[in-house]
């Protein structure tokens, strides 16, 4: 929701300062790309502890599991 408000406020601020509609659309496209990549970056940082925990659990499972005899 905050992103939508940012885009609308950005659009209105550019229109009120007298920038052309093409310039406003280009600026909105750049701002939208920055918001998307920023959101993905924050999501990766937020999920990083869970990914590290999953790696540790798999490592412990493989280390503590009895070796299975090969059946040829």
N, C-alpha and C positions, 0 to 999 in steps of 0.2 A: 504493500500500500504506500509505503514511503517513497518507493521508486516512481510510482505514478504521480504522486504530488510533486516530486522533484521535476519530472518531465513537463508537467503542466506549468509549473512556476517558471521553469527555464524557457519554455515556449513563449509565455506571456512577457517575460522580461526582454527577450530578444525582439519581439514584435513592438513593444513599447519604446525601445531605444531606436527604432527606425531601420533595423536590418531587413533586407529583402526576404521574401518568402523562401526563395531558393537557399539563401544563407541559413535561415531558420531550420529548414528541413535537413540540410547538411550537418548543422550543429546538433540537432536532435539525434541524427544517426550516429554520430561520434559519441555523444553522451550515452545513448542506449548501449552501444558496444562496450563502453567503459563500465557501465553498470552491470552488464552481463558478466564480463570477465572478473570484475570485483566480487560479484556474488559467488561465482564459481571458486574463486580463490578463498573466500571466507568459508565456503562449504568444505573445501579440502582441509583447511586448518581445523575446522570444527570436528571433522571425522577422523583426523589423524590419530588421536589416542585410541579410538576403536580399531583402526586398522593395525596399529602396533600391538594391541591386545590380541587380535586375531592371529597375527604372526607368531606371537609368543605361545599361544595355546596350541597352534599346529606344531610348532617346534617341540614343545613339551610332550605332546601326544606321540610324535614320531620317536622321540628319545626314550620314552618310558614304555613303549609298546614292545611286547616280546617279538623277536624276529620269527617270522613264519617260515617253516621249512618249504623249500621249493619242491613242487610236485612235477616231475618231468615225465 
